[in-house]
Amino acid sequence: MKCKLFKLVLSSALFLALFWPVDIYATYIEGIDTTDVNGYGLDSAFRVSNGFISGQNLASYWFWKGDASGYFNYSFEDIKTAPDSSRRGLYGTMRGMVYYCFVIKKNKDSTYSKVQLLSQISGNRFTYKYGTNTNPNDRLLEKSDYDITVRYKPNNLFNNSSYCCPIAYDSLYWDPPIPNNNHLLGYIFYRSKSNVVIDTAAPINPAQWDSIAFFTSTKAYFLQILTPGYVNFVALYAEGKSDFLSGWTRSQYSADGIKQEPQINGKATSSIQVQKVSNGLAITYQPRSAHAVPCVIAIYNINGRELAQFTDVTGNSVLWNPSSKGWSQGMYILRAELPDHTVLTQPFLFTK
């Protein structure tokens, strides 16, 4: 009787092994699938319809060069983590750019997936490649036993442009590389040289690029850094640099005609300003609603280094004496972060 029972269990196990996925216990899986006739994919977590992609908690890696905003154009392979939920950026609808990569977080099980549409079959039917982490709320989009000797690239580089005519101002945010056994020193921002033509079908030629900034944190603020041309970003380790990001990101914008106070739906937003006074700088924050206080105000140099910070600002002027801190004359950035994570920026010139 025991022998027959053992044979039955063994036969059942062999039968299941033939038809059950080999990676049933895997935390990260990749595959290729097809959307249904209505354009839905990954158990209806996203949809392709009329050239647009919409989805559950969707972040698109599509850099909108018209106003120099969005996540950089990451390749599928370069996406190693989902964006931090506190800084998702363009979560929502991809504006018609169907072949760029995107990340979704499913509502029903809180798992993250990265997706790239590969080809259109007919109508709203597309083949797509996906990589899914099967652990809820785990942002890693790579096998957990990945090679830790690799000098990995920065994740989820995002740019937001603001205009204070005649100055164009950029905020850069990113997530660090996935953990590895190299010693991270910082990050280098690159821009293609103005006198070269970049061939996006060929491997990157470092001789065609200029390194224009170095950072040690995961945020930076610039004046007009994203001028027309290709831009790229690498991680710098004691052992050497990571490879360039393989998705091609080209920046271009114009601040012409932008001379009014920023508005949303016709209503003026909160504002910040700085004014030189006899004993330093007077920084004034003007909230437009009770929900816009308190805020955090910081001052940065043009290389992205934070020089001062003021917390719990409710609308009164803040006095700061930069001379006592040894500031040099030049351009600086005033930045305020509101409770809803809205960011206000104001470049200013400091003179003695």
QUITA-V99503 format. One record per residue. N is the residue number from 1. PHI is phi in radians with two decimals (NA if undefined). Layout:
<<N	PHI> <N	PHI>>
//
This chain:
<<1	NA> <2	-1.11> <3	-1.16> <4	-1.12> <5	-1.09> <6	-1.09> <7	-1.10> <8	-1.14> <9	-1.13> <10	-1.13> <11	-1.10> <12	-1.13> <13	-1.15> <14	-1.16> <15	-1.11> <16	-1.15> <17	-1.11> <18	-1.27> <19	-2.02> <20	-1.54> <21	-0.97> <22	-1.12> <23	-1.74> <24	-1.02> <25	-1.74> <26	-1.19> <27	-1.55> <28	-2.35> <29	-2.30> <30	-2.13> <31	-2.97> <32	-2.19> <33	-2.48> <34	-2.28> <35	-1.18> <36	-1.39> <37	-1.13> <38	-1.68> <39	1.55> <40	-1.50> <41	-2.45> <42	0.86> <43	1.01> <44	1.17> <45	-1.32> <46	-2.49> <47	-2.50> <48	-1.89> <49	-2.68> <50	0.94> <51	1.45> <52	-2.03> <53	-2.03> <54	-2.23> <55	-3.03> <56	-1.36> <57	0.87> <58	-1.69> <59	-2.08> <60	-1.76> <61	-1.61> <62	-2.36> <63	-1.50> <64	-1.47> <65	-1.24> <66	-1.06> <67	-2.26> <68	0.93> <69	-2.33> <70	2.00> <71	-1.26> <72	-1.11> <73	-1.34> <74	-1.21> <75	-1.38> <76	-1.00> <77	-1.19> <78	-1.37> <79	-1.38> <80	-1.86> <81	-2.46> <82	-1.27> <83	-1.05> <84	-1.02> <85	-1.08> <86	-1.43> <87	-2.52> <88	-1.40> <89	1.23> <90	-1.39> <91	-1.55> <92	2.56> <93	-1.82> <94	-1.38> <95	-1.41> <96	1.45> <97	-1.66> <98	-1.35> <99	-1.80> <100	-1.50> <101	-1.35> <102	-2.63> <103	-2.10> <104	-2.24> <105	-2.12> <106	-1.19> <107	-1.22> <108	-1.32> <109	-2.30> <110	1.04> <111	-1.71> <112	-1.73> <113	-2.46> <114	-1.87> <115	-2.43> <116	-2.42> <117	-1.24> <118	-1.81> <119	-2.81> <120	-1.67> <121	-1.53> <122	-2.97> <123	0.93> <124	-1.67> <125	-1.61> <126	-2.29> <127	-1.52> <128	-2.53> <129	-1.78> <130	-2.43> <131	-2.37> <132	-2.15> <133	-1.59> <134	-1.42> <135	-1.56> <136	-0.96> <137	1.15> <138	-1.55> <139	-1.44> <140	-1.17> <141	-2.04> <142	-2.81> <143	-1.03> <144	-1.15> <145	-1.76> <146	-1.11> <147	-1.26> <148	-1.45> <149	-1.50> <150	-1.31> <151	-1.48> <152	-1.32> <153	-1.50> <154	-1.11> <155	-1.81> <156	0.96> <157	-1.17> <158	-2.26> <159	-2.12> <160	-2.24> <161	-1.80> <162	-2.24> <163	-2.24> <164	-2.25> <165	-0.83> <166	-1.63> <167	-1.87> <168	-1.72> <169	-2.28> <170	-2.16> <171	-1.97> <172	-1.97> <173	-2.34> <174	-2.79> <175	-1.79> <176	-1.16> <177	-1.08> <178	-1.10> <179	-0.99> <180	-2.64> <181	-1.61> <182	-1.54> <183	-1.84> <184	-1.23> <185	-1.83> <186	2.89> <187	-2.44> <188	-2.11> <189	-1.72> <190	-2.08> <191	-2.36> <192	-1.16> <193	-1.17> <194	-1.22> <195	-1.75> <196	-2.17> <197	-1.83> <198	-1.48> <199	-1.68> <200	-1.30> <201	-1.58> <202	-1.95> <203	-1.06> <204	-1.13> <205	-1.81> <206	-0.98> <207	-1.18> <208	-1.63> <209	-2.21> <210	-1.97> <211	-1.45> <212	-2.08> <213	-2.86> <214	-2.27> <215	-2.28> <216	-1.98> <217	-1.87> <218	-1.89> <219	-2.69> <220	-2.73> <221	-2.34> <222	-2.34> <223	-1.86> <224	0.95> <225	-1.30> <226	-1.59> <227	-1.30> <228	-0.89> <229	2.45> <230	-1.41> <231	-2.26> <232	-2.67> <233	-2.63> <234	-2.32> <235	-1.64> <236	-1.86> <237	-1.98> <238	-1.06> <239	-1.52> <240	2.34> <241	-1.64> <242	-1.30> <243	-1.19> <244	-1.13> <245	-1.10> <246	-1.51> <247	-1.42> <248	-1.48> <249	-2.09> <250	-2.03> <251	-1.94> <252	-2.88> <253	-2.67> <254	-2.41> <255	-1.67> <256	-1.02> <257	1.46> <258	-1.62> <259	-2.30> <260	-1.92> <261	-1.13> <262	-0.98> <263	-2.32> <264	-2.20> <265	0.94> <266	1.42> <267	-1.91> <268	-1.17> <269	-1.57> <270	-1.12> <271	-2.52> <272	-2.29> <273	-2.65> <274	-2.26> <275	-2.42> <276	-1.35> <277	-2.18> <278	-1.07> <279	-1.96> <280	2.49> <281	-2.07> <282	-1.77> <283	-1.81> <284	-2.06> <285	-1.97> <286	-2.01> <287	-1.29> <288	-1.72> <289	-2.77> <290	-1.20> <291	-1.44> <292	-1.70> <293	-2.33> <294	-1.41> <295	-2.13> <296	-1.97> <297	-1.97> <298	-2.36> <299	-2.10> <300	-2.21> <301	-1.46> <302	-1.28> <303	-1.62> <304	1.57> <305	-1.50> <306	-1.35> <307	-1.89> <308	-2.75> <309	-2.54> <310	-2.24> <311	-1.82> <312	0.98> <313	-1.39> <314	-1.93> <315	2.41> <316	-1.39> <317	-1.24> <318	-1.94> <319	-1.72> <320	-2.43> <321	-1.91> <322	-1.21> <323	-1.08> <324	-1.22> <325	-1.76> <326	1.34> <327	-1.15> <328	-1.68> <329	-1.19> <330	2.66> <331	-1.58> <332	-2.35> <333	-2.13> <334	-1.74> <335	-2.35> <336	-2.15> <337	-1.94> <338	-1.50> <339	-0.99> <340	-1.54> <341	1.30> <342	-1.11> <343	-2.06> <344	-1.94> <345	-2.33> <346	-2.62> <347	-1.20> <348	-2.61> <349	-1.82> <350	-1.75> <351	-2.24> <352	-1.65>>
//
